[in-house]
Amino acid sequence: MVRYLDVTRAIIRMSALGLLATLSACAPYLPRYAPANEAFETGFYENIETPRLALLEYRLAKYFAWKERPYEVVCASEERPSVINGKTERAPLAPDVELALIKRFPGLSPLTRCKEQGNDVVAVDTGVPAAIFDVNEFTCEAPDNCVGWGGYYANGQHGWSYYRLKFERGEWRIKPEDLGIVVT
């Protein structure tokens, strides 16, 4: 009788663990892209002070996970360009942030390598089409709940999406935010 109870308890535990695994697979948050072998961890996901950088890291990781990438040269900036003294300029990332992202993504280039020419983005040294990733219109409703656009600009096209970030269980959790737009 005791052995039967032990087996029954084991089956119940395994079933419960299976159910938990299934439910966690249905979570509304997007999967976090693991660093490639021997790649550097930035720590942006785990730091409640860096939601904007966690979203930028997520968008870069998603791009670099693609097997076929449309742009040979990719850079990152603080946010979309603003007009300063009649000239459109992008705010660069802090040097330590840019270096951390380059260590995490060896295919990422410093912002100085990308240049906007009219509606195009090109590599300064080779002239090939390039993309600039950024996060913009980013706001936090609370220290652990933020929304913003994350994506890239290249050849006159914007690849931005709107995301919600919540700091839960020690890291930023990211999911697409519904804008409630209905096309008729």
N, C-alpha and C positions, 0 to 999 in steps of 0.2 A: 504494500500500500504506500509506503514512504517513497519508494522508487518511482511509482506512478505519479505522485505529487511533484517530485523533483522534475520529472520529464514534462509534466503539464506546466509548471512554472517556467521552465526553459522555453517552451513553445510560446507561452504568453509573452515573455520578455522579447523573444525574437520577433514576434508579430508586432509588438509595440515599437520596436526599433525600426522595423520595416515601414510601419505607418509614419513614424516621424521622418524618416528619410524621404518618403514619398511626399509628405506635406512640405518639407523644406525645398524639394525640387519645384514645387508650385509657387514658391515665394515670388512676389511681384518685382523684386529687385533684379537688376541685370547682373550677369556673372562677372566676377572680377577676373581680369586677364592676368594669369600668373606670369612672372618674369621668365624670360628665356633662361636656359642653363647659364649659370654664373653671371646673370645680370644683376644689377644693383637694385636694391629696394629703396625707394625714396622716402617712405614713411608718411607720405601725404594722406593716405587713406586712414591711417591710425591717429592722426592729429586733428582734434576738433577745431583747431585754429586755421586749418588749410582746406576748407571745402572747395574753393575755386581751383586749387591745384589738384585736388583729388579728381575733379571733373575733367580737367585738362589731361591728367595722366590717363584717365579712363578712355577719353577720345583718342589719344595717341596710341594706347595699347590696342584699341579696336582696329585702328588703321594698320598698325604694324603686324597684326595677326592675319591680315588678308594675305592670301597666297600671291595674288596679282595686284600690285599697287599701281594706281594710275600716275603717280608722281614720283620721280626718281629722287627729287630733293624735297625735304620737308623741314620746315622751321616752326617755331612756336613763339607767340608774343603774349604780352599781358592781357590785352583785349583788342577789340577791333580798333581801327585807326580813328583818330580825332583830328580835327583841323586846328593847327597851331600856327599862328601868324600867316594864315592863308595857304599853308602847306599841310598836306595830309601826312601824319606821322603815326607810327605804331609805337606803343610803349613796350620796351623790351622787358623780359623777365629779369628778376634780380640775378646777378651772376651765379650765386650759389644754387639757385633754383634751376637755371638753365643747365648748369653742369650736372646736377643730380638727374635731370631728365635725359641728358645726353648719355650718361652712364647707364641709365635704365633702358634707353632705346638707342643703340649704336647707329641706327640709320637717321637719327635726328641731327640736323645741322644747326649751328648758331643762327640767330635771326639776321645777323649781318650778311649771311650768305644768300638770303632771299630779298628780292627787290620787286616792288610793284611798278609795272610799266603800263599806264592806262588801266585797262580792266584785267590785265594779265599779271601773273606772278612768275618770275623767272629766277633761276640761279645766277648770281652775279658773275661767277667764274666761268660757267659753261653756256649760259643762255637757255638751258632746257626748262620746260615748264615745271613749276614748283607749287607747293601749297603752304599756307601759313595757318597753323592751328591756333585758336584762342578761345577764351570764355568771355562772354559779355552780358550786359544787363543782368548782372548777378546780384541777388539780394537775399538776405537772411531774415526770415520772419521771427526767428529765435536763434540762439547760438547753435542749435542742433537741427535746424530745419531751413533749408535754402532752396532757391530755384534760380535757373539761369540757362542761357543758351551756350552750347558747347559745340565746336566743330571747326571747319576750315574754310578758307577762301582761296580759290584758285581759278584762273582764267575766266574771271567775271561771274563765276558760280559760287554760291554759298552752300556749304554742306553742314549747316547748323541744325541742331535739334534742341528741343526744350526739355530740361531735366529737373527732377526734384531729388534733393539729397537729404537724407536723414542720418544723423549720427546715432547708431544703435550697436550694442554689443561691442563697443570699442573700435568701431570703424565707420567710415562713411558708406552708406548704402545708396545706390543710384538707381533711379528708374525714370522712364520717359514720363513727362507730365502732359496730360491731355489739355489741349488749349480750348476745347469745346467748340471748335470751328466746324460748321456743317456746310458742305458744298451742295448747292441745289441746282 
